[in-house]
Amino acid sequence: MTVDRFLELFQQYGLIVLFVVFFLEYMNLPGFPAGVIMPAAGVLVSQSRLSLVGAVSLSVLAGVLGSTVIYFICFVGGSPLAHRFALKHKKVKDFADRCQGYIERRGGWGLALCRLIPVLRTIVSIPAGLLRVPPREFIPWSALGIAGWNTALITFGYAFSYLFIA
């Protein structure tokens, strides 16, 4: 997909397009790095009639839903599925082990902290599912970390747009 096509879709569908992009990014799909996507979304929102608060809120919802899909796959499918699809790569396994350590030592705060660290923030759903962190803990702690990360990056793009583009 070209940038022009994406901008066309954004003009036509607005927040729906952002929701899909955020959801896919939190599903760990390649090609959707948050360090680019989130600030770019902030810029797009600043150049449209959409609300910054609405975009951030939508990004948190999409992030929680995308993360929860990965979490439940690992929660229900356990180690065989995690190893087949994600943990077969040494780097990913190392990051997942690191996340697991944070969760085991710090509980929910460790989960939220992982959501604020690049790479760990999307991998953390895997060990949380494997550790069978209860959903009533996984979802709110994830939402807290996702809200912090997304708010910072989207707001940065939004402010950048007003400072340097407008």
Phi, psi and omega in degrees: 000136180274164178297318180300318179295318178299315180297323175300311179298320179297316179298323183281318189244350174053245186296333178297317178297315178298318179302312181298315180297314179297317180301312180295324179297318179283349174273006178068027180282134183297150178093002179235065181287129183298327181297342176255314186297312185294309177298323178298321176298319177300318177297313180300317180296320181294333181267006181236188177265009181282157182271137175298314180298319178296317180294317179295315180300316178296321180295324178293315178300312180297320179296317179294317180295315179298317179295322182293327176298310179298315180303311182292326175301315180285324180297313183276315184278340177068198186301320181302315179292318180299317180289325181292320187257335186230315191275005178286343178266130186302316181299315181295317178299317178299316178295319179296320177297320178297316177299317180301319177299317178299315182294316181294324182278323189243359180063225182300322178298324177296321177296312179297320178298317178301328180291348181258359184249122179310146183072306180300327187299329178263334180285334189301337178297329181293302179294329178298319177292317180295324178283354180058043173302129181302139180306326181293343174261319183300311187294308181293321179292322175296315180301320179299310180294318179298319179298318179296312182296308184295320179299315181298311185288318180292318178296322176302311179298320179297311180294318178304318180300317181287329181281323190238343184254319187295000000 
